[in-house]
Amino acid sequence: MSINVKVEFSGGMELLFDNVRHHTIEQPAKSSDNQPTTLKDLIFYIRDNMMTEKKELFVDKDTVRPGILVLINNVDWELCDEIDYQLEDNDEIVFISTLHGG
């Protein structure tokens, strides 16, 4: 079984992904205990499979860098268990950089 997740990057984040804002990612459900993939798993998947450089601009230790707003189905991830959120089929995850040069 797999989970399809819609991912969007904006606020300059899309520059880290060849200027492509919208992606659909198929994540396998964890088969060992039948638990869905977490947002943390998705973040690491994005870092390891979609980025070729400047990974430190997206991930810091085991989560997204400070200054990146994360929305899960249009709700701030702080209200949704953050990196422990259990992804569901057709979830929409948006990463928005709030840091801009000037």
N, C-alpha and C positions, 0 to 999 in steps of 0.2 A: 504494500500500500504506500502511496506517496501523497504528499501535500503540495499543492500549487499555491505559491505566495507571490503577490504582486508587490514589487519593490520600486520605490521612486527616490531619486536623489535630486535635491535642489539647493538653492542658496549658494551655489558654487561647487557643491559636492559632485555634480555631474561631470566636472572637469577631471575627476579621478577615474571616470568610467567612460572614456572616449566620447564625452559630451552626449552620452545616451542617458536620458532621464528615467525612462520606464523599462523595467525588466520583469519577466515572469520566471520564477525560479521553482523548479520541481525539487522538493526535498523528500528523501525517503523517511517514512516514519521509523522510529527506532524499533527494531524488531525484537530486541532482547527482552524488553518488558512491555512492548506494545504502547509505549508512551510516545506522544507526538514530539516532534522536534521542538526545541526551545528557541527563543529569539537569540540566545547566546550562540547556539549551533549555527543559526543563519548568519550571524555577524562573522563568525569564523569562516564559514563557507564563502561569503562575499570576499573577505580578505584574502583567502587562499586561492580562490578560483576566478575572481573577476578583476583583481587589481594586479598590475604589473610593476608598479612603483609607488613610492610615497605612502606605503601602508600605514605609517605612523600618523598620517593625517586623518585616518579613519578609526584606527583601533589603538587604545592605550591599555596595556595589560590585558585584562579579560573582558573589556567592555568598549563602547565607543568613546572617543575622546570627549573631554569637556568642551562645550561649545557646539555640540551637535544635538539638535532637538530630534527626538524620535517619537513618531506618532504611530499608534497601532489602531487601524480602522478609525482614524481621525480623533483619537484620544491620546493624550500625553501618556507615554509609557510608564511614568511614575505612578499612574493609577491602575496599571495593568501588570504588576509584578516585574517590571523592567526586564532584565535579561533572562529571568526565569519564566517569562510568559510562554505558555504552551501554544505553539502555532496551530492554527486550524486551516483547513482547506479554504482557499480564496481570501485569506487575510490580506490586508493592504498595509504595508509597512513603509513609512516615509522617513527619510533621513534628511534633515535640513541643517545646513551650516549656518550658525548665527555669528560666525567670526568673519569679518570682511576687512580688507586692507583700506587704507585711506590716505 
